[in-house]
């Protein structure tokens, strides 16, 4: 994986984490989450984009814990 690919992967993961936090704090709807996550997938093109897209549909509150 190149340096640029690694940076895009990290940027995607950070943006996804922020979206998940916003979703579970009811700042955005689930539909908005999926729209923004799809845009982030297109923008950052993480190495495992297809896997990320599949997993983004499986986000549940049980999978995420916030302190």
Residue frames as a rotation matrix with the C-alpha (Angstrom) as fourth column:
UNK 1
0.587 0.810 0.000 0.00
0.810 -0.587 0.000 0.00
0.000 0.000 -1.000 0.00
UNK 2
-0.223 -0.667 0.710 1.42
0.624 -0.658 -0.422 3.39
0.749 0.349 0.563 -0.99
UNK 3
-0.872 -0.165 -0.462 1.69
0.469 -0.554 -0.688 6.36
-0.143 -0.816 0.560 1.35
UNK 4
-0.781 0.623 -0.031 -1.23
-0.588 -0.719 0.371 8.10
0.209 0.308 0.928 -0.43
UNK 5
-0.137 0.741 -0.657 -3.40
-0.077 0.653 0.753 4.99
0.988 0.154 -0.032 -0.14
UNK 6
-0.427 -0.100 -0.899 -2.60
0.820 0.375 -0.432 4.73
0.381 -0.921 -0.078 3.56
UNK 7
-0.979 0.061 -0.194 -3.48
0.030 -0.901 -0.432 8.38
-0.201 -0.429 0.881 4.12
UNK 8
-0.503 0.846 -0.178 -6.78
-0.642 -0.228 0.732 7.96
0.578 0.483 0.658 2.27
UNK 9
-0.154 0.403 -0.902 -7.57
0.404 0.859 0.315 4.88
0.902 -0.316 -0.296 4.36
UNK 10
-0.692 -0.177 -0.700 -6.92
0.722 -0.196 -0.664 6.81
-0.020 -0.965 0.263 7.58
UNK 11
-0.925 0.374 -0.070 -8.97
-0.378 -0.925 0.048 9.79
-0.047 0.070 0.996 6.38
UNK 12
-0.286 0.856 -0.430 -11.85
-0.343 0.327 0.880 7.50
0.894 0.400 0.200 5.49
UNK 13
-0.241 0.161 -0.957 -11.74
0.723 0.687 -0.066 5.73
0.647 -0.708 -0.282 8.86
UNK 14
-0.889 -0.115 -0.444 -11.69
0.401 -0.664 -0.631 9.05
-0.222 -0.739 0.636 10.73
UNK 15
-0.755 0.652 -0.077 -14.59
-0.613 -0.659 0.435 10.43
0.233 0.375 0.897 8.72
UNK 16
-0.183 0.689 -0.701 -16.56
0.022 0.716 0.698 7.23
0.983 0.113 -0.146 9.29
UNK 17
-0.539 -0.086 -0.838 -15.97
0.802 0.251 -0.542 7.43
0.257 -0.964 -0.067 13.04
UNK 18
-0.959 0.191 -0.211 -17.26
-0.109 -0.931 -0.349 11.00
-0.263 -0.311 0.913 13.09
UNK 19
-0.492 0.817 -0.299 -20.35
-0.600 -0.070 0.797 10.01
0.631 0.572 0.525 11.10
UNK 20
-0.236 0.375 -0.896 -21.08
0.480 0.847 0.228 7.14
0.845 -0.376 -0.380 13.49
UNK 21
-0.776 -0.090 -0.624 -20.81
0.615 -0.328 -0.717 9.46
-0.140 -0.940 0.310 16.48
UNK 22
-0.864 0.481 -0.152 -23.13
-0.501 -0.852 0.151 11.95
-0.057 0.206 0.977 14.80
UNK 23
-0.369 0.738 -0.565 -25.60
-0.255 0.505 0.825 9.19
0.894 0.448 0.002 13.98
UNK 24
-0.185 0.275 -0.943 -25.80
0.735 0.676 0.053 7.85
0.652 -0.684 -0.327 17.52
UNK 25
-0.786 -0.002 -0.618 -26.11
0.457 -0.674 -0.580 11.33
-0.415 -0.739 0.531 18.96
UNK 26
0.139 0.939 0.316 -29.06
0.896 0.017 -0.444 11.85
-0.422 0.344 -0.839 16.61
UNK 27
-0.170 -0.281 -0.944 -27.35
-0.102 -0.948 0.301 14.71
-0.980 0.147 0.133 14.81
UNK 28
-0.579 0.044 -0.814 -27.90
-0.815 -0.046 0.578 13.00
-0.012 0.998 0.063 11.46
UNK 29
0.546 0.800 0.250 -30.36
-0.746 0.600 -0.290 10.39
-0.382 -0.028 0.924 10.20
UNK 30
0.116 -0.465 0.878 -29.39
0.130 0.883 0.450 6.90
-0.985 0.062 0.163 9.08
UNK 31
0.743 0.211 0.635 -30.12
0.642 0.046 -0.765 7.95
-0.191 0.976 -0.102 5.49
UNK 32
0.890 -0.453 0.057 -27.79
-0.429 -0.872 -0.236 10.95
0.157 0.186 -0.970 5.84
UNK 33
0.292 -0.792 0.536 -25.14
-0.501 0.351 0.791 8.68
-0.815 -0.499 -0.294 7.35
UNK 34
0.247 -0.158 0.956 -25.27
0.570 0.822 -0.012 6.35
-0.784 0.548 0.293 4.33
UNK 35
0.921 0.106 0.374 -25.23
0.372 -0.519 -0.769 9.25
0.113 0.848 -0.518 1.86
UNK 36
0.717 -0.687 0.116 -22.20
-0.696 -0.700 0.159 10.86
-0.028 -0.195 -0.980 3.49
UNK 37
0.192 -0.655 0.730 -20.41
-0.261 0.683 0.682 7.54
-0.946 -0.322 -0.040 3.90
UNK 38
0.568 0.065 0.820 -20.93
0.696 0.494 -0.521 6.77
-0.440 0.867 0.235 0.20
UNK 39
0.948 -0.238 0.212 -19.51
-0.081 -0.822 -0.563 10.17
0.309 0.517 -0.798 -0.70
UNK 40
0.461 -0.813 0.357 -16.51
-0.768 -0.163 0.619 9.52
-0.445 -0.559 -0.700 1.57
UNK 41
0.318 -0.313 0.895 -15.96
0.285 0.932 0.225 6.16
-0.904 0.183 0.385 -0.12
UNK 42
0.779 0.006 0.627 -15.85
0.623 -0.125 -0.772 7.91
0.073 0.992 -0.101 -3.49
UNK 43
0.878 -0.414 0.241 -13.64
-0.405 -0.910 -0.087 10.71
0.255 -0.021 -0.967 -2.19
UNK 44
0.283 -0.805 0.522 -11.08
-0.856 0.034 0.516 8.69
-0.433 -0.593 -0.679 -0.25
UNK 45
0.604 0.041 -0.796 -11.28
-0.584 0.703 -0.406 5.40
0.543 0.710 0.448 -2.18
UNK 46
0.187 -0.543 0.819 -9.99
-0.862 0.310 0.402 3.24
-0.472 -0.781 -0.410 0.67
UNK 47
-0.700 -0.636 -0.323 -8.15
-0.713 0.600 0.364 0.07
-0.038 0.485 -0.874 -0.34
UNK 48
-0.913 0.405 0.036 -11.01
0.400 0.911 -0.098 -2.20
-0.073 -0.075 -0.995 0.71
UNK 49
-0.818 0.573 -0.056 -13.86
-0.575 -0.813 0.086 0.01
0.004 0.103 0.995 -0.53
UNK 50
-0.205 0.789 -0.580 -16.28
-0.370 0.486 0.792 -2.84
0.906 0.377 0.192 -1.26
UNK 51
-0.356 0.008 -0.934 -15.76
0.721 0.639 -0.269 -4.29
0.595 -0.769 -0.233 2.20
UNK 52
-0.965 -0.022 -0.261 -16.24
0.188 -0.751 -0.633 -0.86
-0.182 -0.660 0.729 3.79
UNK 53
-0.613 0.784 -0.103 -19.48
-0.683 -0.459 0.569 -0.31
0.398 0.419 0.816 1.88
UNK 54
-0.075 0.568 -0.819 -20.85
0.110 0.821 0.560 -3.68
0.991 -0.048 -0.124 2.99
UNK 55
-0.491 -0.198 -0.848 -19.87
0.816 0.236 -0.528 -3.09
0.304 -0.951 0.045 6.62
UNK 56
-0.985 0.117 0.129 -21.33
-0.147 -0.956 -0.254 0.42
0.093 -0.269 0.959 6.68
UNK 57
-0.198 0.968 -0.155 -24.79
-0.508 0.034 0.861 -1.12
0.838 0.249 0.485 6.28
UNK 58
0.163 0.195 -0.967 -24.22
0.499 0.829 0.251 -3.16
0.851 -0.524 0.038 9.46
UNK 59
-0.782 -0.482 0.396 -23.62
-0.044 -0.591 -0.806 -0.31
0.622 -0.648 0.441 11.89
UNK 60
0.355 0.878 -0.319 -25.58
0.423 0.154 0.893 -0.78
0.834 -0.452 -0.317 15.09
UNK 61
0.530 -0.098 0.842 -25.52
-0.623 -0.718 0.308 0.92
0.575 -0.689 -0.442 18.43
UNK 62
0.963 -0.154 0.223 -24.26
-0.054 0.696 0.716 -2.31
-0.266 -0.701 0.662 20.03
UNK 63
0.542 -0.798 0.264 -21.13
0.797 0.388 -0.463 -2.15
0.267 0.461 0.846 17.90
UNK 64
-0.142 -0.558 0.818 -20.26
0.258 -0.818 -0.514 1.37
0.956 0.138 0.260 19.00
UNK 65
0.506 0.270 -0.819 -19.53
0.859 -0.067 0.508 2.56
0.082 -0.960 -0.266 22.50
UNK 66
0.078 -0.424 0.902 -18.77
0.197 -0.881 -0.431 6.13
0.977 0.212 0.015 23.46
UNK 67
-0.368 -0.289 -0.884 -17.31
0.912 0.076 -0.404 7.32
0.184 -0.954 0.235 26.71
